[in-house]
Amino acid sequence: MARLTADVWVSAYLTRLRLVDIPAFVVKKGDATAGAVLVKLNTLDGKAKAFQREFNLMEDRREWRVLSEGEERDVDASLMKQRSFDPDLWIIEVEDRHGRTLLEEPGLSE
């Protein structure tokens, strides 16, 4: 199965969020074809969570896992550290008081 390029995936993700009125924006634009994507969930109460995608060898699939969570400034520091390691990285920020990211939905979770 062919993988989507990073820019196509990000565009589709932002569109899906927009369709359910969840604000989101690109904080850092990475490599259009192969950049990794991190998603930051800002719950607008001083807390945040960052997600990254990993390959699950046992189940032969990709899945989202929490990279960092807690105070927003601490999550931001974690994301800045990741940026220093990977200049091709994309960072998407989602703002939702209810904690919705849609990452568990079909097409985004796989």
DOVOSE-313086 format. One record per residue (C-alpha): residue number from 1; residue in one letter; y, x, z. Coordinates in Angstrom, 3 decimals. Each point is the difference from the previous one (the first is absolute). Layout:
REM DOVOSE-313086
{node NUM, 'A', {Y, X, Z}}
...
This chain:
REM DOVOSE-313086
{node 1, 'M', {0.000, 0.000, 0.000}}
{node 2, 'A', {3.413, 1.383, -0.970}}
{node 3, 'R', {2.557, 0.449, 2.741}}
{node 4, 'L', {3.540, -1.284, -0.283}}
{node 5, 'T', {2.799, 2.522, -0.102}}
{node 6, 'A', {2.079, 0.191, 3.161}}
{node 7, 'D', {3.120, -1.490, -1.585}}
{node 8, 'V', {-1.933, -3.004, -1.366}}
{node 9, 'W', {-1.664, -0.623, 3.378}}
{node 10, 'V', {3.343, 0.254, 1.840}}
{node 11, 'S', {1.669, -2.372, -2.454}}
{node 12, 'A', {-2.813, -2.554, 0.363}}
{node 13, 'Y', {0.052, 0.338, 3.806}}
{node 14, 'L', {3.764, -0.550, 0.205}}
{node 15, 'T', {-0.328, -3.047, -2.255}}
{node 16, 'R', {-2.725, -1.534, 2.195}}
{node 17, 'L', {2.137, 0.531, 3.093}}
{node 18, 'R', {3.043, -1.520, -1.725}}
{node 19, 'L', {-2.021, -3.100, -0.969}}
{node 20, 'V', {-0.572, -0.791, 3.704}}
{node 21, 'D', {3.533, 1.003, 1.066}}
{node 22, 'I', {-0.936, 3.210, 1.802}}
{node 23, 'P', {2.759, 2.585, -0.498}}
{node 24, 'A', {-1.163, 3.436, -1.115}}
{node 25, 'F', {1.493, 3.009, -1.714}}
{node 26, 'V', {-0.855, 3.488, -1.200}}
{node 27, 'V', {1.161, 2.575, 2.560}}
{node 28, 'K', {-1.345, 2.934, -1.984}}
{node 29, 'K', {-1.101, -0.030, -3.594}}
{node 30, 'G', {-2.912, 2.305, -0.679}}
{node 31, 'D', {-1.932, 1.112, -3.045}}
{node 32, 'A', {-0.287, -2.910, -2.432}}
{node 33, 'T', {-3.602, 0.627, -0.933}}
{node 34, 'A', {-1.848, 1.446, 2.957}}
{node 35, 'G', {2.232, -0.095, 3.063}}
{node 36, 'A', {-1.556, -1.254, 3.233}}
{node 37, 'V', {1.606, -3.122, 1.505}}
{node 38, 'L', {0.834, -0.510, 3.669}}
{node 39, 'V', {1.169, -3.396, 1.254}}
{node 40, 'K', {2.266, -0.290, 3.024}}
{node 41, 'L', {0.107, -3.362, 1.763}}
{node 42, 'N', {3.274, -0.504, 1.874}}
{node 43, 'T', {-0.285, -3.009, 2.337}}
{node 44, 'L', {3.764, 0.102, 0.661}}
{node 45, 'D', {-0.447, 0.341, 3.765}}
{node 46, 'G', {0.121, 3.796, 0.227}}
{node 47, 'K', {-3.722, 0.288, -0.765}}
{node 48, 'A', {-1.706, 1.057, -3.203}}
{node 49, 'K', {-3.358, 0.873, -1.478}}
{node 50, 'A', {-0.862, 2.259, -2.933}}
{node 51, 'F', {-3.073, -0.494, -2.171}}
{node 52, 'Q', {-1.763, 2.376, -2.358}}
{node 53, 'R', {-2.867, -0.542, -2.363}}
{node 54, 'E', {-3.260, 1.858, 0.496}}
{node 55, 'F', {-3.329, 0.068, -1.727}}
{node 56, 'N', {-2.870, -1.374, 2.099}}
{node 57, 'L', {-3.044, 2.000, -1.091}}
{node 58, 'M', {-2.453, -2.228, 1.861}}
{node 59, 'E', {1.127, -3.129, -1.840}}
{node 60, 'D', {1.136, 1.704, -3.225}}
{node 61, 'R', {3.455, -1.561, 0.044}}
{node 62, 'R', {3.611, 0.703, 0.816}}
{node 63, 'E', {1.547, -1.627, 3.055}}
{node 64, 'W', {3.256, 0.002, 1.913}}
{node 65, 'R', {0.128, 1.541, 3.472}}
{node 66, 'V', {2.777, 0.510, 2.536}}
{node 67, 'L', {1.531, 3.456, -0.273}}
{node 68, 'S', {2.565, -0.452, 2.763}}
{node 69, 'E', {1.303, -2.798, 2.209}}
{node 70, 'G', {2.464, -0.455, 2.820}}
{node 71, 'E', {3.745, 0.461, 0.270}}
{node 72, 'E', {1.621, -0.102, -3.426}}
{node 73, 'R', {1.597, 3.433, 0.419}}
{node 74, 'D', {-3.426, 1.507, 0.763}}
{node 75, 'V', {-1.562, -1.640, -3.055}}
{node 76, 'D', {2.922, 1.242, -2.120}}
{node 77, 'A', {-0.566, 3.534, 1.325}}
{node 78, 'S', {-3.678, -0.262, -0.970}}
{node 79, 'L', {0.959, -1.119, -3.506}}
{node 80, 'M', {2.487, 2.863, -0.342}}
{node 81, 'K', {-2.757, 2.426, 0.964}}
{node 82, 'Q', {-2.260, -1.499, -2.696}}
{node 83, 'R', {2.840, 0.373, -2.524}}
{node 84, 'S', {0.258, 3.701, 0.822}}
{node 85, 'F', {-3.702, 0.444, -0.908}}
{node 86, 'D', {0.007, -2.149, -3.141}}
{node 87, 'P', {3.049, -0.086, -2.305}}
{node 88, 'D', {-1.786, -2.537, -2.271}}
{node 89, 'L', {-0.256, -2.567, 2.811}}
{node 90, 'W', {1.340, -3.556, -0.273}}
{node 91, 'I', {1.277, -1.775, 3.119}}
{node 92, 'I', {0.439, -3.776, -0.054}}
{node 93, 'E', {1.700, -1.759, 2.927}}
{node 94, 'V', {-0.928, -3.599, 0.733}}
{node 95, 'E', {2.170, -1.995, 2.413}}
{node 96, 'D', {-1.755, -2.917, 1.662}}
{node 97, 'R', {0.309, -1.303, 3.564}}
{node 98, 'H', {-3.495, -1.533, -0.294}}
{node 99, 'G', {-1.645, 3.309, -0.921}}
{node 100, 'R', {-1.092, -1.036, -3.509}}
{node 101, 'T', {-0.652, 2.693, -2.603}}
{node 102, 'L', {-2.472, -1.815, -2.303}}
{node 103, 'L', {-2.017, 3.249, -0.169}}
{node 104, 'E', {-3.173, -1.902, 0.949}}
{node 105, 'E', {0.286, -2.317, -3.013}}
{node 106, 'P', {-2.238, 0.305, -3.081}}
{node 107, 'G', {1.347, 2.501, -2.486}}
{node 108, 'L', {1.940, 1.858, 2.697}}
{node 109, 'S', {-2.818, 0.634, 2.449}}
{node 110, 'E', {-2.405, 1.587, -2.478}}
